[in-house]
Amino acid sequence: MDQLRGSGGCGLLNLPLQCFRGVDDAESECGLDNFGDFDWVIENHGDEQRLEEQLETLTEFIRARL
């Protein structure tokens, strides 16, 4: 179990990323990787408050144009 613990004793588990040919390289997974600029980018990195702020901004933008 010690190999799963990071500094400070918090639980960490690093798993190797498994990629499956025909799944992870499919158009539905990576078709927009090199698209260019998007009008909106919603970042979801586990910060719930930041995610809510981004979604609220997007919602206000949409409502203003209805």
All heavy atoms as TSV, in Angstrom:
chain	resi	resn	atom	element	x	y	z
A	1	MET	N	N	0.823	-1.193	0.000
A	1	MET	CA	C	0.000	0.000	0.000
A	1	MET	C	C	0.862	1.250	0.000
A	1	MET	O	O	0.424	2.282	-0.459
A	1	MET	CB	C	-0.929	-0.053	1.212
A	1	MET	CG	C	-2.009	0.972	1.170
A	1	MET	SD	S	-3.084	0.668	-0.217
A	1	MET	CE	C	-4.449	1.647	0.214
A	2	ASP	N	N	2.079	1.180	0.515
A	2	ASP	CA	C	2.945	2.356	0.559
A	2	ASP	C	C	3.263	2.890	-0.827
A	2	ASP	O	O	3.450	4.084	-1.002
A	2	ASP	CB	C	4.246	2.049	1.299
A	2	ASP	CG	C	4.023	1.891	2.794
A	2	ASP	OD1	O	3.031	2.453	3.298
A	2	ASP	OD2	O	4.828	1.207	3.451
A	3	GLN	N	N	3.327	2.021	-1.824
A	3	GLN	CA	C	3.619	2.495	-3.175
A	3	GLN	C	C	2.486	3.334	-3.746
A	3	GLN	O	O	2.649	4.028	-4.729
A	3	GLN	CB	C	3.970	1.332	-4.111
A	3	GLN	CG	C	2.820	0.408	-4.426
A	3	GLN	CD	C	2.697	-0.739	-3.436
A	3	GLN	OE1	O	3.191	-0.674	-2.324
A	3	GLN	NE2	N	2.029	-1.799	-3.852
A	4	LEU	N	N	1.309	3.280	-3.110
A	4	LEU	CA	C	0.177	4.076	-3.562
A	4	LEU	C	C	0.083	5.413	-2.838
A	4	LEU	O	O	-0.779	6.220	-3.131
A	4	LEU	CB	C	-1.138	3.313	-3.352
A	4	LEU	CG	C	-1.261	1.977	-4.074
A	4	LEU	CD1	C	-2.606	1.345	-3.747
A	4	LEU	CD2	C	-1.095	2.136	-5.561
A	5	ARG	N	N	0.968	5.653	-1.893
A	5	ARG	CA	C	0.919	6.876	-1.103
A	5	ARG	C	C	1.920	7.885	-1.639
A	5	ARG	O	O	3.062	7.554	-1.907
A	5	ARG	CB	C	1.238	6.578	0.355
A	5	ARG	CG	C	0.272	5.620	0.952
A	5	ARG	CD	C	-0.469	6.273	2.085
A	5	ARG	NE	N	-1.429	5.350	2.639
A	5	ARG	CZ	C	-2.728	5.532	2.580
A	5	ARG	NH1	N	-3.223	6.585	2.013
A	5	ARG	NH2	N	-3.550	4.659	3.106
A	6	GLY	N	N	1.477	9.116	-1.769
A	6	GLY	CA	C	2.359	10.205	-2.171
A	6	GLY	C	C	2.963	10.848	-0.946
A	6	GLY	O	O	2.790	10.383	0.177
A	7	SER	N	N	3.675	11.920	-1.141
A	7	SER	CA	C	4.239	12.630	-0.010
A	7	SER	C	C	3.109	13.188	0.837
A	7	SER	O	O	2.078	13.597	0.330
A	7	SER	CB	C	5.159	13.757	-0.492
A	7	SER	OG	O	4.419	14.683	-1.251
A	8	GLY	N	N	3.282	13.176	2.129
A	8	GLY	CA	C	2.245	13.654	3.025
A	8	GLY	C	C	1.198	12.600	3.332
A	8	GLY	O	O	0.259	12.849	4.058
A	9	GLY	N	N	1.338	11.411	2.774
A	9	GLY	CA	C	0.440	10.320	3.093
A	9	GLY	C	C	-0.887	10.339	2.357
A	9	GLY	O	O	-1.736	9.510	2.615
A	10	CYS	N	N	-1.084	11.292	1.458
A	10	CYS	CA	C	-2.363	11.293	0.741
A	10	CYS	C	C	-2.363	10.183	-0.299
A	10	CYS	O	O	-1.338	9.816	-0.834
A	10	CYS	CB	C	-2.627	12.654	0.093
A	10	CYS	SG	S	-1.427	13.126	-1.142
A	11	GLY	N	N	-3.530	9.633	-0.539
A	11	GLY	CA	C	-3.634	8.504	-1.453
A	11	GLY	C	C	-3.480	8.922	-2.904
A	11	GLY	O	O	-4.166	9.800	-3.378
A	12	LEU	N	N	-2.564	8.326	-3.582
A	12	LEU	CA	C	-2.345	8.569	-5.009
A	12	LEU	C	C	-2.267	7.233	-5.716
A	12	LEU	O	O	-1.727	6.275	-5.172
A	12	LEU	CB	C	-1.031	9.318	-5.253
A	12	LEU	CG	C	-0.906	10.707	-4.657
A	12	LEU	CD1	C	0.509	11.228	-4.881
A	12	LEU	CD2	C	-1.903	11.651	-5.286
A	13	LEU	N	N	-2.767	7.195	-6.893
A	13	LEU	CA	C	-2.663	5.984	-7.691
A	13	LEU	C	C	-2.434	6.411	-9.130
A	13	LEU	O	O	-3.298	7.017	-9.749
A	13	LEU	CB	C	-3.943	5.145	-7.588
A	13	LEU	CG	C	-3.985	3.855	-8.396
A	13	LEU	CD1	C	-2.829	2.946	-8.000
A	13	LEU	CD2	C	-5.313	3.159	-8.213
A	14	ASN	N	N	-1.254	6.146	-9.630
A	14	ASN	CA	C	-0.927	6.469	-11.018
A	14	ASN	C	C	-1.017	5.198	-11.836
A	14	ASN	O	O	-0.294	4.246	-11.584
A	14	ASN	CB	C	0.477	7.060	-11.138
A	14	ASN	CG	C	0.553	8.427	-10.527
A	14	ASN	OD1	O	-0.398	9.182	-10.610
A	14	ASN	ND2	N	1.665	8.757	-9.913
A	15	LEU	N	N	-1.920	5.197	-12.774
A	15	LEU	CA	C	-2.088	4.058	-13.661
A	15	LEU	C	C	-1.616	4.432	-15.049
A	15	LEU	O	O	-1.861	5.549	-15.501
A	15	LEU	CB	C	-3.563	3.645	-13.721
A	15	LEU	CG	C	-4.186	3.210	-12.402
A	15	LEU	CD1	C	-5.674	2.985	-12.585
A	15	LEU	CD2	C	-3.511	1.974	-11.872
A	16	PRO	N	N	-0.957	3.532	-15.734
A	16	PRO	CA	C	-0.556	3.839	-17.104
A	16	PRO	C	C	-1.783	3.996	-17.991
A	16	PRO	O	O	-2.760	3.275	-17.832
A	16	PRO	CB	C	0.283	2.626	-17.524
A	16	PRO	CG	C	-0.149	1.528	-16.604
A	16	PRO	CD	C	-0.599	2.182	-15.323
A	17	LEU	N	N	-1.730	4.964	-18.868
A	17	LEU	CA	C	-2.830	5.197	-19.793
A	17	LEU	C	C	-2.818	4.096	-20.847
A	17	LEU	O	O	-1.825	3.888	-21.525
A	17	LEU	CB	C	-2.678	6.563	-20.458
A	17	LEU	CG	C	-3.714	6.924	-21.501
A	17	LEU	CD1	C	-5.100	7.003	-20.849
A	17	LEU	CD2	C	-3.375	8.234	-22.160
A	18	GLN	N	N	-3.909	3.377	-20.936
A	18	GLN	CA	C	-4.035	2.347	-21.949
A	18	GLN	C	C	-4.756	2.933	-23.148
A	18	GLN	O	O	-5.815	3.534	-22.996
A	18	GLN	CB	C	-4.827	1.164	-21.432
A	18	GLN	CG	C	-3.998	0.120	-20.771
A	18	GLN	CD	C	-4.832	-1.110	-20.482
A	18	GLN	OE1	O	-5.857	-1.025	-19.836
A	18	GLN	NE2	N	-4.379	-2.242	-20.959
A	19	CYS	N	N	-4.192	2.772	-24.308
A	19	CYS	CA	C	-4.825	3.221	-25.541
A	19	CYS	C	C	-5.168	1.991	-26.365
A	19	CYS	O	O	-4.401	1.050	-26.441
A	19	CYS	CB	C	-3.883	4.126	-26.324
A	19	CYS	SG	S	-3.531	5.661	-25.466
A	20	PHE	N	N	-6.331	2.040	-26.953
A	20	PHE	CA	C	-6.782	0.918	-27.758
A	20	PHE	C	C	-6.954	1.367	-29.201
A	20	PHE	O	O	-7.724	2.288	-29.480
A	20	PHE	CB	C	-8.107	0.376	-27.215
A	20	PHE	CG	C	-7.988	-0.179	-25.822
A	20	PHE	CD1	C	-8.294	0.591	-24.719
A	20	PHE	CD2	C	-7.539	-1.471	-25.634
A	20	PHE	CE1	C	-8.176	0.091	-23.437
A	20	PHE	CE2	C	-7.416	-1.994	-24.358
A	20	PHE	CZ	C	-7.737	-1.215	-23.250
A	21	ARG	N	N	-6.216	0.743	-30.092
A	21	ARG	CA	C	-6.309	1.047	-31.518
A	21	ARG	C	C	-7.725	0.798	-31.991
A	21	ARG	O	O	-8.345	-0.190	-31.642
A	21	ARG	CB	C	-5.330	0.182	-32.301
A	21	ARG	CG	C	-5.296	0.521	-33.771
A	21	ARG	CD	C	-4.175	-0.155	-34.465
A	21	ARG	NE	N	-2.950	0.368	-33.847
A	21	ARG	CZ	C	-1.758	-0.142	-34.050
A	21	ARG	NH1	N	-1.599	-1.173	-34.821
A	21	ARG	NH2	N	-0.703	0.377	-33.467
A	22	GLY	N	N	-8.252	1.753	-32.746
A	22	GLY	CA	C	-9.613	1.634	-33.235
A	22	GLY	C	C	-10.637	2.238	-32.288
A	22	GLY	O	O	-11.787	2.419	-32.642
A	23	VAL	N	N	-10.212	2.550	-31.062
A	23	VAL	CA	C	-11.091	3.196	-30.092
A	23	VAL	C	C	-10.543	4.578	-29.780
A	23	VAL	O	O	-11.159	5.595	-30.076
A	23	VAL	CB	C	-11.230	2.363	-28.796
A	23	VAL	CG1	C	-12.042	3.113	-27.758
A	23	VAL	CG2	C	-11.835	0.995	-29.100
A	24	ASP	N	N	-9.360	4.621	-29.172
A	24	ASP	CA	C	-8.776	5.891	-28.751
A	24	ASP	C	C	-8.238	6.722	-29.918
A	24	ASP	O	O	-8.005	7.913	-29.763
A	24	ASP	CB	C	-7.663	5.654	-27.734
A	24	ASP	CG	C	-8.205	5.044	-26.453
A	24	ASP	OD1	O	-9.182	5.598	-25.917
A	24	ASP	OD2	O	-7.679	4.017	-26.011
A	25	ASP	N	N	-8.028	6.111	-31.057
A	25	ASP	CA	C	-7.578	6.860	-32.221
A	25	ASP	C	C	-8.702	7.056	-33.239
A	25	ASP	O	O	-8.482	7.490	-34.356
A	25	ASP	CB	C	-6.374	6.181	-32.881
A	25	ASP	CG	C	-6.668	4.770	-33.370
A	25	ASP	OD1	O	-7.762	4.236	-33.068
A	25	ASP	OD2	O	-5.805	4.185	-34.043
A	26	ALA	N	N	-9.925	6.763	-32.827
A	26	ALA	CA	C	-11.083	6.898	-33.713
A	26	ALA	C	C	-11.441	8.371	-33.909
A	26	ALA	O	O	-11.108	9.226	-33.099
A	26	ALA	CB	C	-12.285	6.147	-33.141
A	27	GLU	N	N	-12.137	8.665	-34.969
A	27	GLU	CA	C	-12.557	10.030	-35.292
A	27	GLU	C	C	-13.338	10.670	-34.151
A	27	GLU	O	O	-13.173	11.851	-33.854
A	27	GLU	CB	C	-13.406	10.013	-36.561
A	27	GLU	CG	C	-13.817	11.377	-37.055
A	27	GLU	CD	C	-12.681	12.188	-37.672
A	27	GLU	OE1	O	-11.671	11.583	-38.068
A	27	GLU	OE2	O	-12.808	13.422	-37.746
A	28	SER	N	N	-14.156	9.876	-33.463
A	28	SER	CA	C	-14.962	10.422	-32.367
A	28	SER	C	C	-14.119	10.838	-31.171
A	28	SER	O	O	-14.540	11.657	-30.358
A	28	SER	CB	C	-16.011	9.401	-31.925
A	28	SER	OG	O	-15.375	8.235	-31.437
A	29	GLU	N	N	-12.919	10.303	-31.050
A	29	GLU	CA	C	-12.037	10.636	-29.933
A	29	GLU	C	C	-11.073	11.763	-30.257
A	29	GLU	O	O	-10.753	12.575	-29.400
A	29	GLU	CB	C	-11.224	9.401	-29.511
A	29	GLU	CG	C	-12.023	8.373	-28.782
A	29	GLU	CD	C	-12.532	8.892	-27.440
A	29	GLU	OE1	O	-11.755	9.535	-26.705
A	29	GLU	OE2	O	-13.702	8.659	-27.149
A	30	CYS	N	N	-10.582	11.811	-31.478
A	30	CYS	CA	C	-9.513	12.755	-31.776
A	30	CYS	C	C	-9.761	13.592	-33.028
A	30	CYS	O	O	-8.884	14.319	-33.469
A	30	CYS	CB	C	-8.186	12.015	-31.901
A	30	CYS	SG	S	-8.196	10.711	-33.136
A	31	GLY	N	N	-10.964	13.538	-33.562
A	31	GLY	CA	C	-11.274	14.243	-34.800
A	31	GLY	C	C	-11.131	15.750	-34.717
A	31	GLY	O	O	-10.864	16.402	-35.720
A	32	LEU	N	N	-11.285	16.331	-33.529
A	32	LEU	CA	C	-11.184	17.783	-33.380
A	32	LEU	C	C	-9.873	18.218	-32.736
A	32	LEU	O	O	-9.700	19.395	-32.412
A	32	LEU	CB	C	-12.366	18.307	-32.549
A	32	LEU	CG	C	-13.735	18.103	-33.179
A	32	LEU	CD1	C	-14.828	18.552	-32.217
A	32	LEU	CD2	C	-13.841	18.858	-34.486
A	33	ASP	N	N	-8.938	17.302	-32.551
A	33	ASP	CA	C	-7.676	17.631	-31.884
A	33	ASP	C	C	-6.922	18.764	-32.575
A	33	ASP	O	O	-6.277	19.568	-31.918
A	33	ASP	CB	C	-6.771	16.414	-31.784
A	33	ASP	CG	C	-7.252	15.421	-30.736
A	33	ASP	OD1	O	-8.234	15.735	-30.027
A	33	ASP	OD2	O	-6.656	14.345	-30.630
A	34	ASN	N	N	-6.966	18.817	-33.876
A	34	ASN	CA	C	-6.229	19.845	-34.628
A	34	ASN	C	C	-7.178	20.818	-35.329
A	34	ASN	O	O	-6.841	21.392	-36.353
A	34	ASN	CB	C	-5.304	19.178	-35.651
A	34	ASN	CG	C	-4.259	18.339	-34.976
A	34	ASN	OD1	O	-3.618	18.777	-34.023
A	34	ASN	ND2	N	-4.075	17.120	-35.445
A	35	PHE	N	N	-8.347	21.006	-34.753
A	35	PHE	CA	C	-9.376	21.845	-35.364
A	35	PHE	C	C	-8.948	23.300	-35.457
A	35	PHE	O	O	-9.234	23.982	-36.413
A	35	PHE	CB	C	-10.678	21.722	-34.563
A	35	PHE	CG	C	-11.783	22.602	-35.065
A	35	PHE	CD1	C	-12.484	22.260	-36.208
A	35	PHE	CD2	C	-12.117	23.770	-34.402
A	35	PHE	CE1	C	-13.507	23.058	-36.675
A	35	PHE	CE2	C	-13.146	24.579	-34.862
A	35	PHE	CZ	C	-13.839	24.222	-36.000
A	36	GLY	N	N	-8.286	23.805	-34.458
A	36	GLY	CA	C	-7.928	25.217	-34.414
A	36	GLY	C	C	-8.629	25.890	-33.262
A	36	GLY	O	O	-8.801	25.301	-32.201
A	37	ASP	N	N	-9.060	27.103	-33.472
A	37	ASP	CA	C	-9.700	27.862	-32.408
A	37	ASP	C	C	-11.184	27.521	-32.297
A	37	ASP	O	O	-11.895	27.440	-33.284
A	37	ASP	CB	C	-9.553	29.364	-32.656
A	37	ASP	CG	C	-8.118	29.831	-32.555
A	37	ASP	OD1	O	-7.348	29.207	-31.810
A	37	ASP	OD2	O	-7.766	30.817	-33.219
A	38	PHE	N	N	-11.624	27.353	-31.069
A	38	PHE	CA	C	-13.032	27.133	-30.775
A	38	PHE	C	C	-13.615	28.435	-30.253
A	38	PHE	O	O	-12.916	29.266	-29.679
A	38	PHE	CB	C	-13.204	26.051	-29.706
A	38	PHE	CG	C	-12.867	24.672	-30.191
A	38	PHE	CD1	C	-11.570	24.178	-30.082
A	38	PHE	CD2	C	-13.837	23.871	-30.754
A	38	PHE	CE1	C	-11.264	22.907	-30.530
A	38	PHE	CE2	C	-13.535	22.597	-31.194
A	38	PHE	CZ	C	-12.233	22.113	-31.093
A	39	ASP	N	N	-14.907	28.622	-30.396
A	39	ASP	CA	C	-15.572	29.789	-29.829
A	39	ASP	C	C	-15.613	29.706	-28.311
A	39	ASP	O	O	-15.500	30.708	-27.618
A	39	ASP	CB	C	-16.996	29.924	-30.377
A	39	ASP	CG	C	-17.005	30.251	-31.857
A	39	ASP	OD1	O	-16.029	30.857	-32.338
A	39	ASP	OD2	O	-17.974	29.898	-32.529
A	40	TRP	N	N	-15.801	28.515	-27.792
A	40	TRP	CA	C	-15.884	28.293	-26.343
A	40	TRP	C	C	-15.069	27.069	-25.988
A	40	TRP	O	O	-15.155	26.039	-26.664
A	40	TRP	CB	C	-17.327	28.061	-25.901
A	40	TRP	CG	C	-18.144	29.306	-25.942
A	40	TRP	CD1	C	-18.879	29.763	-26.998
A	40	TRP	CD2	C	-18.278	30.270	-24.918
A	40	TRP	NE1	N	-19.463	30.948	-26.680
A	40	TRP	CE2	C	-19.118	31.292	-25.391
A	40	TRP	CE3	C	-17.778	30.380	-23.629
A	40	TRP	CZ2	C	-19.467	32.394	-24.636
A	40	TRP	CZ3	C	-18.125	31.478	-22.869
A	40	TRP	CH2	C	-18.962	32.472	-23.377
A	41	VAL	N	N	-14.321	27.162	-24.921
A	41	VAL	CA	C	-13.593	26.023	-24.371
A	41	VAL	C	C	-13.979	25.924	-22.897
A	41	VAL	O	O	-13.790	26.869	-22.137
A	41	VAL	CB	C	-12.065	26.194	-24.511
A	41	VAL	CG1	C	-11.336	25.047	-23.833
A	41	VAL	CG2	C	-11.672	26.288	-25.980
A	42	ILE	N	N	-14.544	24.808	-22.520
A	42	ILE	CA	C	-14.912	24.550	-21.134
A	42	ILE	C	C	-13.857	23.609	-20.567
A	42	ILE	O	O	-13.699	22.487	-21.041
A	42	ILE	CB	C	-16.317	23.912	-21.019
A	42	ILE	CG1	C	-17.373	24.784	-21.686
A	42	ILE	CG2	C	-16.653	23.613	-19.568
A	42	ILE	CD1	C	-17.557	26.149	-21.065
A	43	GLU	N	N	-13.124	24.094	-19.570
A	43	GLU	CA	C	-12.082	23.279	-18.946
A	43	GLU	C	C	-12.642	22.601	-17.715
A	43	GLU	O	O	-13.252	23.244	-16.864
A	43	GLU	CB	C	-10.889	24.150	-18.570
A	43	GLU	CG	C	-10.213	24.759	-19.774
A	43	GLU	CD	C	-9.071	25.672	-19.413
A	43	GLU	OE1	O	-8.863	25.954	-18.217
A	43	GLU	OE2	O	-8.373	26.107	-20.327
A	44	ASN	N	N	-12.453	21.310	-17.635
A	44	ASN	CA	C	-12.936	20.528	-16.502
A	44	ASN	C	C	-11.764	19.762	-15.912
A	44	ASN	O	O	-11.455	18.655	-16.326
A	44	ASN	CB	C	-14.048	19.576	-16.946
A	44	ASN	CG	C	-14.646	18.827	-15.783
A	44	ASN	OD1	O	-14.356	19.108	-14.635
A	44	ASN	ND2	N	-15.474	17.853	-16.089
A	45	HIS	N	N	-11.105	20.397	-14.948
A	45	HIS	CA	C	-9.928	19.791	-14.320
A	45	HIS	C	C	-10.188	19.465	-12.858
A	45	HIS	O	O	-9.271	19.437	-12.051
A	45	HIS	CB	C	-8.723	20.722	-14.441
A	45	HIS	CG	C	-8.360	21.047	-15.851
A	45	HIS	ND1	N	-7.907	20.111	-16.741
A	45	HIS	CD2	C	-8.412	22.209	-16.536
A	45	HIS	CE1	C	-7.683	20.679	-17.909
A	45	HIS	NE2	N	-7.981	21.947	-17.823
A	46	GLY	N	N	-11.448	19.261	-12.511
A	46	GLY	CA	C	-11.782	18.879	-11.158
A	46	GLY	C	C	-12.112	20.034	-10.230
A	46	GLY	O	O	-12.457	19.819	-9.083
A	47	ASP	N	N	-12.015	21.276	-10.724
A	47	ASP	CA	C	-12.361	22.445	-9.912
A	47	ASP	C	C	-13.827	22.768	-10.173
A	47	ASP	O	O	-14.168	23.430	-11.149
A	47	ASP	CB	C	-11.461	23.622	-10.282
A	47	ASP	CG	C	-11.706	24.863	-9.448
A	47	ASP	OD1	O	-12.771	24.951	-8.796
A	47	ASP	OD2	O	-10.837	25.751	-9.454
A	48	GLU	N	N	-14.701	22.297	-9.291
A	48	GLU	CA	C	-16.139	22.427	-9.508
A	48	GLU	C	C	-16.581	23.888	-9.600
A	48	GLU	O	O	-17.413	24.241	-10.432
A	48	GLU	CB	C	-16.898	21.718	-8.392
A	48	GLU	CG	C	-18.383	21.645	-8.634
A	48	GLU	CD	C	-19.108	20.823	-7.587
A	48	GLU	OE1	O	-18.474	19.982	-6.926
A	48	GLU	OE2	O	-20.322	21.028	-7.442
A	49	GLN	N	N	-16.016	24.730	-8.762
A	49	GLN	CA	C	-16.406	26.141	-8.784
A	49	GLN	C	C	-16.020	26.790	-10.107
A	49	GLN	O	O	-16.806	27.526	-10.702
A	49	GLN	CB	C	-15.773	26.910	-7.627
A	49	GLN	CG	C	-16.193	28.370	-7.604
A	49	GLN	CD	C	-15.648	29.116	-6.400
A	49	GLN	OE1	O	-15.123	28.515	-5.476
A	49	GLN	NE2	N	-15.778	30.424	-6.422
A	50	ARG	N	N	-14.829	26.515	-10.595
A	50	ARG	CA	C	-14.382	27.077	-11.881
A	50	ARG	C	C	-15.253	26.564	-13.020
A	50	ARG	O	O	-15.608	27.313	-13.926
A	50	ARG	CB	C	-12.912	26.741	-12.122
A	50	ARG	CG	C	-12.383	27.227	-13.434
A	50	ARG	CD	C	-12.300	28.744	-13.488
A	50	ARG	NE	N	-11.854	29.144	-14.809
A	50	ARG	CZ	C	-12.486	30.024	-15.559
A	50	ARG	NH1	N	-13.545	30.644	-15.131
A	50	ARG	NH2	N	-12.036	30.305	-16.752
A	51	LEU	N	N	-15.620	25.300	-12.971
A	51	LEU	CA	C	-16.494	24.730	-13.994
A	51	LEU	C	C	-17.848	25.424	-13.978
A	51	LEU	O	O	-18.376	25.806	-15.027
A	51	LEU	CB	C	-16.653	23.225	-13.789
A	51	LEU	CG	C	-17.575	22.503	-14.760
A	51	LEU	CD1	C	-17.088	22.656	-16.198
A	51	LEU	CD2	C	-17.695	21.037	-14.384
A	52	GLU	N	N	-18.411	25.614	-12.792
A	52	GLU	CA	C	-19.698	26.302	-12.665
A	52	GLU	C	C	-19.621	27.726	-13.216
A	52	GLU	O	O	-20.543	28.187	-13.892
A	52	GLU	CB	C	-20.149	26.331	-11.199
A	52	GLU	CG	C	-20.609	24.998	-10.673
A	52	GLU	CD	C	-21.924	24.542	-11.262
A	52	GLU	OE1	O	-22.750	25.400	-11.632
A	52	GLU	OE2	O	-22.121	23.327	-11.358
A	53	GLU	N	N	-18.525	28.427	-12.953
A	53	GLU	CA	C	-18.355	29.790	-13.469
A	53	GLU	C	C	-18.335	29.805	-14.989
A	53	GLU	O	O	-18.968	30.653	-15.622
A	53	GLU	CB	C	-17.056	30.393	-12.934
A	53	GLU	CG	C	-17.079	30.681	-11.451
A	53	GLU	CD	C	-15.706	31.021	-10.901
A	53	GLU	OE1	O	-14.710	31.000	-11.660
A	53	GLU	OE2	O	-15.619	31.311	-9.688
A	54	GLN	N	N	-17.622	28.862	-15.576
A	54	GLN	CA	C	-17.552	28.789	-17.035
A	54	GLN	C	C	-18.921	28.487	-17.638
A	54	GLN	O	O	-19.303	29.081	-18.652
A	54	GLN	CB	C	-16.561	27.710	-17.466
A	54	GLN	CG	C	-15.127	28.019	-17.118
A	54	GLN	CD	C	-14.243	26.854	-17.478
A	54	GLN	OE1	O	-13.840	26.735	-18.632
A	54	GLN	NE2	N	-13.970	25.995	-16.513
A	55	LEU	N	N	-19.638	27.562	-17.028
A	55	LEU	CA	C	-20.957	27.205	-17.543
A	55	LEU	C	C	-21.944	28.349	-17.372
A	55	LEU	O	O	-22.795	28.570	-18.237
A	55	LEU	CB	C	-21.458	25.935	-16.866
A	55	LEU	CG	C	-20.654	24.673	-17.177
A	55	LEU	CD1	C	-21.177	23.500	-16.366
A	55	LEU	CD2	C	-20.662	24.360	-18.660
A	56	GLU	N	N	-21.836	29.088	-16.284
A	56	GLU	CA	C	-22.711	30.244	-16.068
A	56	GLU	C	C	-22.438	31.314	-17.134
A	56	GLU	O	O	-23.380	31.901	-17.686
A	56	GLU	CB	C	-22.513	30.826	-14.671
A	56	GLU	CG	C	-23.426	31.976	-14.360
A	56	GLU	CD	C	-24.907	31.619	-14.391
A	56	GLU	OE1	O	-25.262	30.467	-14.058
A	56	GLU	OE2	O	-25.714	32.491	-14.764
A	57	THR	N	N	-21.187	31.562	-17.430
A	57	THR	CA	C	-20.834	32.530	-18.468
A	57	THR	C	C	-21.400	32.109	-19.816
A	57	THR	O	O	-21.966	32.924	-20.552
A	57	THR	CB	C	-19.305	32.684	-18.553
A	57	THR	OG1	O	-18.813	33.111	-17.288
A	57	THR	CG2	C	-18.903	33.680	-19.621
A	58	LEU	N	N	-21.268	30.849	-20.141
A	58	LEU	CA	C	-21.804	30.331	-21.403
A	58	LEU	C	C	-23.325	30.432	-21.423
A	58	LEU	O	O	-23.913	30.845	-22.429
A	58	LEU	CB	C	-21.361	28.883	-21.619
A	58	LEU	CG	C	-21.893	28.186	-22.866
A	58	LEU	CD1	C	-21.519	28.954	-24.132
A	58	LEU	CD2	C	-21.393	26.758	-22.924
A	59	THR	N	N	-23.968	30.099	-20.305
A	59	THR	CA	C	-25.425	30.194	-20.221
A	59	THR	C	C	-25.903	31.622	-20.419
A	59	THR	O	O	-26.874	31.875	-21.154
A	59	THR	CB	C	-25.911	29.644	-18.860
A	59	THR	OG1	O	-25.481	28.278	-18.732
A	59	THR	CG2	C	-27.416	29.713	-18.738
A	60	GLU	N	N	-25.236	32.574	-19.792
A	60	GLU	CA	C	-25.593	33.995	-19.962
A	60	GLU	C	C	-25.431	34.436	-21.417
A	60	GLU	O	O	-26.264	35.154	-21.952
A	60	GLU	CB	C	-24.736	34.856	-19.049
A	60	GLU	CG	C	-25.072	34.710	-17.586
A	60	GLU	CD	C	-24.089	35.432	-16.678
A	60	GLU	OE1	O	-23.207	36.172	-17.188
A	60	GLU	OE2	O	-24.186	35.248	-15.452
A	61	PHE	N	N	-24.364	33.990	-22.057
A	61	PHE	CA	C	-24.119	34.301	-23.457
A	61	PHE	C	C	-25.265	33.784	-24.337
A	61	PHE	O	O	-25.783	34.506	-25.192
A	61	PHE	CB	C	-22.783	33.681	-23.898
A	61	PHE	CG	C	-22.487	33.844	-25.356
A	61	PHE	CD1	C	-21.914	35.026	-25.827
A	61	PHE	CD2	C	-22.753	32.837	-26.262
A	61	PHE	CE1	C	-21.628	35.183	-27.174
A	61	PHE	CE2	C	-22.472	32.981	-27.604
A	61	PHE	CZ	C	-21.908	34.168	-28.065
A	62	ILE	N	N	-25.677	32.551	-24.096
A	62	ILE	CA	C	-26.756	31.956	-24.893
A	62	ILE	C	C	-28.076	32.670	-24.642
A	62	ILE	O	O	-28.791	33.016	-25.589
A	62	ILE	CB	C	-26.881	30.452	-24.581
A	62	ILE	CG1	C	-25.626	29.721	-25.074
A	62	ILE	CG2	C	-28.142	29.863	-25.196
A	62	ILE	CD1	C	-25.504	28.298	-24.589
A	63	ARG	N	N	-28.390	32.921	-23.394
A	63	ARG	CA	C	-29.658	33.577	-23.061
A	63	ARG	C	C	-29.741	34.970	-23.663
A	63	ARG	O	O	-30.818	35.422	-24.061
A	63	ARG	CB	C	-29.825	33.651	-21.549
A	63	ARG	CG	C	-30.197	32.328	-20.934
A	63	ARG	CD	C	-30.489	32.458	-19.458
A	63	ARG	NE	N	-30.871	31.157	-18.926
A	63	ARG	CZ	C	-30.608	30.757	-17.706
A	63	ARG	NH1	N	-29.963	31.545	-16.859
A	63	ARG	NH2	N	-30.993	29.562	-17.307
A	64	ALA	N	N	-28.641	35.681	-23.730
A	64	ALA	CA	C	-28.620	37.026	-24.287
A	64	ALA	C	C	-28.917	37.030	-25.782
A	64	ALA	O	O	-29.300	38.055	-26.340
A	64	ALA	CB	C	-27.271	37.690	-24.022
A	65	ARG	N	N	-28.767	35.899	-26.417
A	65	ARG	CA	C	-28.971	35.823	-27.857
A	65	ARG	C	C	-30.265	35.136	-28.254
A	65	ARG	O	O	-30.538	34.949	-29.421
A	65	ARG	CB	C	-27.777	35.133	-28.496
A	65	ARG	CG	C	-26.622	36.113	-28.601
A	65	ARG	CD	C	-25.281	35.443	-28.455
A	65	ARG	NE	N	-24.202	36.407	-28.518
A	65	ARG	CZ	C	-23.787	37.161	-27.500
A	65	ARG	NH1	N	-24.380	37.060	-26.325
A	65	ARG	NH2	N	-22.783	38.007	-27.628
A	66	LEU	N	N	-31.058	34.760	-27.272
A	66	LEU	CA	C	-32.353	34.103	-27.570
A	66	LEU	C	C	-33.420	35.140	-27.862
A	66	LEU	O	O	-33.451	36.207	-27.399
A	66	LEU	CB	C	-32.787	33.215	-26.402
A	66	LEU	CG	C	-31.924	31.979	-26.173
A	66	LEU	CD1	C	-32.434	31.225	-24.946
A	66	LEU	CD2	C	-31.927	31.063	-27.384
